[in-house]
């Protein structure tokens, strides 16, 4: 049977790499015709470095305000706070400088501004709905009218997707809000600005990007267009991350990691689903406040081992991209993660078996566990994976 599929291209205009963030932001906002630029930025960068002030100076009187209060995992409360400030500033563009929580927060703010969302409960109306083909898409709502420019300081790569992960504090569940227009218009990859990122955060989010690559390659819905990006991205990341670990000032290694992170989103951006590592990772983040990078460090090798009966051939592609042909892909990934000094088990982050049943139940409700390449029919199979990662 002929392979068939559909690749949908996103609405991002450009990716700029290897240039100073401040000058690239000024030029990108000018191309958008923006006169009221609202900054959503890392609090640490804003308070402890001059990086944000450089951007403000480059924008001049076009800078309309700054929000630097986005906590990890993008809680609804902070999204509404940022929305209120952006609305008061009459923002006509949003620039983010920071990690994935800031990036996703701005995407959600775009939707809130367009749909006059003023309270935490109002986000309920923006939850995705199931389309006729069974996939999830945005509900009937107003499309965003302002664009976003993102300068990432980590490698989790959310800036390359039209999905915003936002945590509902009432249920401690991370929800995914979707709209094709929330993907940033421009992404600026400046390796110099990442020198301020804590080592553990840069390296662990690099494994998050590795997770994107690996789950895309190993998906039962993989296709050549996605493979080409994920395999090259995996090679760049696996080469660059150890270099950054040993030589933190190596800007070329940092840029290689940023480019690998960009390529890691190729599968997801063109319709290839993630699997159980991502699905369980959402639960770990929302329930236990485990950083996203660490969730991938803990779960990815275990998921690979559990999935191998269903996709051994695809896993061999991963081993080859990691320059270890003939080896078990899970073992090679484990060695890469261990060499970076990242946590390798649930016990390392103080999560015990008493939580497994609740975690497994919640994981079944994520978008990715039901599309894992080895079929998962219920929580008992998720628990098997958790026991491998214990």
Buried (B, 14 or more C-beta within 10 A) or exposed (E): EEEEEEEEEBEBBEBBBBBBBBBBBBBBBEEBEBBBBBBBBBBBBBEEBEBBEBBBEBBEEBBBBBBBBBBBBBBBBBBBBBBBBBBEBEBBBBBBBBBBBBBBBBBBBBBBBBBEBEEBEBBEEBBBEEEEEEEBEBBEBEEBEBBBBBBBBBBBBBBBBBBBBBBBBEEBBBBBBBBEBBBBBBBBBBBBBBBBBEEBBBBBBBBBBBBBBBBBBBBBEBBEBBBEBBBBBBBBBBBBBBBBBEEBEBBEBBBBBBBBBBBBBBBBBBBBBBBBBBBBBBBBBBBBEBBBBBBBBBBBBBBBBBBBEBBEEBBBBBBBBBEBEEBBBBBBBBBBBEEBEBBBBBEEBEBEEEBBBEBBBBBBEBBBBBBBBBEBEEBEBBBBBBEBBB
